Amino acid sequence: MALRDFFISLSENQTLSNAAGQYGLKLGAQSVVAGTTIEEVIESIRKLNEQGISCTVDNLGEYVTDESEATQAKEEILAMIEAIQVKELDAHISLKPSQLGLDIDIDFCYDNLYEIVERAHEYGIFVNFDMEDYKRLQPSFDILEELAKSFDNVGTVIQAYFHRAKDDIENFKDYRLRVVKGAYKESEEVAYQDKLDIDINFIELIEYHLAHGHFTSIATHDHNIIKHVKYYVEQYDIPKEKFEFQMLYGFRKDLQLELAREGYQVCVYVPYGKDWYGYFMRRLAERPQNISLVTKQVFNKKTNTLLAVAAGAYLLGRLTKKK
């Protein structure tokens, strides 16, 4: 948990985030981020589609407190929706309500999300509401439920570390859901702190939604959990059309292809944009075993640029070696 907390603290460090945004691609961040523009990410999506893998696309950004910035993010997502339609890509949208004004004004955020969901609905494109930290959880759910009164192309995420997760997955069983472990630092009052407790709840949530839910996106790179899901769906005769395995862009590519070849639906979470640092640190917080991706793929050791980002990567490597 100490290492997990360290990753989360790095994700919240604005100095590191700014440095990463400015120099990230020069340091090799393209291995985990599909590009900084729509044109670049389209090419990444196309390559994945050719391998039989669908995509969910995230224009990176969160915790926006300026209306013009939130409006700009909305326009970028609308442009991405148009690109998916025009290029006939097998892809849908993931977004964070805090990027679109949740922290500014609830009505302003709702209007932005309504416009996005409405445009996506016209093209038959699904929109997933990514869940953030606990204080933003219920407001995001409230907006989702309001939009669901008018549109059927919306879904959300259930985070297994929350004590309330079982109630939430039952409440949203008729929605398309992504089930994840959770990647923010939360208090013991609202979230499990022990990894084993989180893992047990994660599996129970997956099983519940597979058995009772509309469609389940199982977000994991853990081959043991994937093996368990394979056994569960076979045992209870759950069709492959009812679920997908979802993984992050740049992670476990071999496993993605293996599952696709076996006939399972596989979806890759494809992030793009300059605001990638906090996103990536939280992914490491979820699964610290991916630390090797920091030192081997994200940060070029040959660079002589003295960035705080590189220093952070070095510290993470040192901490891992000491364990």
N, C-alpha and C positions, 0 to 999 in steps of 0.2 A: 504493500500500500504506500510505503514511503516513496518508492520509485514512481508510482502512479501519480502521487501528489506533486512530485517534482515536475513531471511532464505537464500537468495541469497548470502549475505556476508559470512555466515557460510559455504556455499558450496564452496567458493573460499579460505577458510582458510586452508592452507597446513598443519599446525600443527594438526588441528582437523582431517583432512583427514588421515594423517599418523597414528595417534592414533587409529582411527576407523579401519583402515586396519589391524593393529596389534592385536587389542583386540575385534573387532566388534562381532564376533561370540560368544565370551565368555559373551558378554553383551546381547545377544539375537537377533542379527541382522538377524538370519536365518528366522525370520518371514517376512522379506521384501526382502531378497536375497536368491535365491534358492540353494546356495552352493558356494563353491570356486573352485570346479573341475567339469569337464565334467561328471564324474561318478555320482556326487551328483545331478547335474542339470537334468540329464536324468531321475532319479527317480521322481523328482518333475514334469517333463513334463508328464511322464507316468501316474501319478496319476490324473493330470488334463485331459488328453486324455480319461481316463476311465470314466470321468464325462461328456464327450461330449464337452470338451473345447479344442480348439487348442492353440498353443503357438507361440510367437515370442521371440527368444532368443538373449540376449544381453550380450556379454563378456565385462564387464564394463571397461571403460578406455577412456581417451580423452586428448587432448592437448599434444600429444607426440612430443618431439623435438629430440629424438634420433632414428636413423635409425634402430639400432638393436632391440630397444623396439617395434617399429612399425612392424618390420619383425616378431618378436615373437607374437605380437597380430594377425597378419595375419595367422600364423601357427596354433594358437589356434582356430581361426574361421574356418579354413579349417578342423581341427580335429572335430569340432562341426558339420560341414556339413556331414562329414563321419559318425558320430555317429547317426545323424538323419536318414540317409539313411539305415545304417545297422540295427538299432533298429526299423525301420519302424514307426517313430514317426510322429504325426501330428504337425509339427512345421516348422517355417522358421526363417530366420536370420534378426536381426536388427543390424546395425553397425553405428559408427560415423567416418566420414572421417578424423577427426583430430587425431583419434587413429591410423590411418594407414598412416600418413605422410603428411596430408594436410598442416601442418605448417612447414614442412621441405622442400619439393619440390613437385610441382604439378605433374610432370611426375612420380616421385617415388610413390606418392600416387595412381595415375592412374594405374600403373602397379600392385600394391598390390590389388586394387579393381578389376581389370580385372581378376586376377587369382582367386579371391574369387567368383565373379559372374560366371565365366566360369565353375568352379567346381560345383557350385550350379545348373547351367543350365543343366549340364549333368544328374542330378538327379531330375530335375523338382522342385527344391526348390527356393522359392521366396527370394529375398534379398531387404530389406528396408533400404534406406539411412536416418538415423535420421538427422534432421537439428539442428544446434547449434546456436551460436549467429550470429548477423547480418553480421559481417565482413567475416564470413565463409559461408554465405548463397549462394551467387552467384557462388563462386568457386566450391561449392559442387553441385549445379545445373548444372554447366557446365560439370563436370565429368559425372554426371548422364546421361545427354543428349548424350554425346559421347558414353558411354557404351550402351545406348539404341539403337544405330545404329546397334549393333551386337547381342544384347540379349533382350529377351522379359520378363525376370524374375526380373526386377528391378522397384522399386517405391520409393516414398519419403514421406516427411511430409510437410504439410502446417500449418504454425503457425498463428493463428487468430489475434494475437496482432500486426502484421506488417501491415502497411498501404498498402503495395504492395501485400498482400495476395490474393485479388480478381483477380489481374492480373496473379499471379502465378497459382492459381487453374484453371483458364481458359487455361493457357499455357500448364498445365500438366493434362488436363481433360482425356486424353487417357491413363493415367498411373493409376496404383493402388496407392491410396493415403491414408495416415493417417492424419486426421484433429485434431489438438490440439489447446489449447489456447496459449501456449508459456510459457517458464519457465526461461528466462534469463533477466537480467536487461538491458533494452534498452532505448535509449533517445527518447524524445517525437518527434524528427524529423523523426524517422523511425517507431515508434510503439505507439499504443494507450496506455494511462496510466490509464484510468478509467476502472474499472471492468465492468461496464454496457456496455461500448463501445465494449470491448473485447467479452463479452458474445453475444451481438447482431451480431457481425461479425462472431463469431464462428458458430452460428445457420445458418446464411446466407450462409456460406461456405459449411456447411454440406448439406443444401438443394440443393445448386447448383450442388455439385458433385453427390449427389444421383440422380438428374434429368438428368445430362449431362455426368457424368463420367463413368469410367470403373468399378472400385470397390472402395468402401469407407469403411475405418476403422474409426469408430467414437470413439475417445479416451476420455472417460469421466466416472466419477463415480456419476455424478449428476442425480438423479432420475427424476428431472423435465425436463432436456434436453432429457433423454431417453424416457420419456413419450411423449414429443413433437415429437421425431423421429418416434415413433410407430404410432402416429396419422398421420404424414406426409406421411409415406410410404403406409399406408392403404388408405389414401385419394387419392394418385396418383398411386396406384396399382404398387408399386415398389416391385419386388420379393425379398425375404429374401436372395436369393443367390447373390444379388448385394451389400451386405453390411454386416458388423459385428460390434458388440459393443466390444471395446477393453478396458481392465482395467489392472491395475498393480498387480503384484504378491503380495498377502498378503492383498489386499484392497477389501472391499465389496464382500467377498466370497459368502455371501448369495444371493446377487443380481446377481452375475455371474451365479450361479446355477439356480436361478429363470428364468433368461432369456434363458438359455440353455434348460430348461424344457419346455419353451413356444415355442421352435422351432427356436429361433433366433441363428445366428452364434455368438459365443463368443470366443474372443481370449485374452489370458493373456500375458502381457509383462513380460517375465521372465528374470531378471538380475542375473548374477552370477559373482563371482570373488571377490577379496579383495578390489577393488577400488570402494566401494559402497557409501561412505559418501556423496560426492558431488551430486551423482545421487539422493539420498534420500532427501537431503535438498532442491533440486530444485522441487521435487515432492510436498514437503510441501509448497514451494513458490507458486505453482500452486493452491493448495487447502489447506490453513491453517487449515481448519476444521479437517484435519488428524493429528493435533498435538497430539491427544490422543495416536496415534500409537507410537509416540516417547517415551512417558512416560510409557505406559502400555505394549508395546511389544518389542521395540527395546532395551531399556536400563533397565537392571535389578536393581531395587532399593536396593537390598540386597548386591550388590557388594561393597566392601570396597576399590576398586581400584580407586585412585584419578586421573581420566583422564579428559583431557580437553573436550572430547566428552560428558561425563556425565555432566560436568558443562554447556556445551552448551544446553543439553536437559533441564537441570534445569532452565536455563535462559528463554528458550522458554516457558516453563510452567508458569513461573512467569509473563512473558509479557502477556500471554493469560488471566491469572486470573485478571489482571489489566484492561482489556478491558471491 
